[in-house]
Amino acid sequence: MNDHEVREECMRLLRDGLPDPAPAARDDGRDFLPLGLDMDGDVAVVTFLHQWAGAAPGFIEGWTFHRRDGEWMELGGAGGSAPDEPLARRSSGEMGRHLLKYGSGRTVRNANRLLPWGAKWVNEARLRASAEVARIRVGKRLLDVPAHGHVAVVWGARRGPIVEALAADGSVLDALDLDRPAVPARPQL
């Protein structure tokens, strides 16, 4: 997948949204699969899973965007290795908790300023939700968790949000502060 294809697919997803239900496997010969999309006002993130036939393990990346004058402007991306069987949903027992942050990125959205101070940032986090999680809450936004369990979260505020993992009945299963490093859950005794 080249940069042109990435940008074209991101623009389509920003315009049309993720397919519902989210795709569970690659199709039409492409080596990438859209995993997540989140928009918060004038900032957005799109995540992809890249898997190459017979090659190294997969790779998950997130691309951030800023809307200026009604147009989405690509800011940049970050990525990392995908877990084994990246599309298989895991239980909270297997994961150690209900919500894990496995990747993040940060891009500047006002790079054209004259002086170095006053930078404004777009932050993104790539999360994996356990099988018990139906939705996540980010401030007032509710995001459905796709069948594969990967969720992307974007924010433009200085401080990262607290993300809550919600069961199907709306009860809070777990909370994760995106401003702090992820700490493994304590083992149940």
Secondary structure as GFF3:
##gff-version 3
##sequence-region A 1 189
A	DSSP	alpha_helix	3	16	.	.	.	ID=ss1
A	DSSP	beta_strand	32	40	.	.	.	ID=ss2
A	DSSP	beta_strand	43	50	.	.	.	ID=ss3
A	DSSP	beta_strand	59	68	.	.	.	ID=ss4
A	DSSP	beta_strand	71	81	.	.	.	ID=ss5
A	DSSP	alpha_helix	92	95	.	.	.	ID=ss6
A	DSSP	beta_strand	99	108	.	.	.	ID=ss7
A	DSSP	beta_strand	121	129	.	.	.	ID=ss8
A	DSSP	beta_strand	135	138	.	.	.	ID=ss9
A	DSSP	beta_strand	141	144	.	.	.	ID=ss10
A	DSSP	beta_strand	150	155	.	.	.	ID=ss11
A	DSSP	beta_strand	162	166	.	.	.	ID=ss12
A	DSSP	beta_strand	172	177	.	.	.	ID=ss13
###
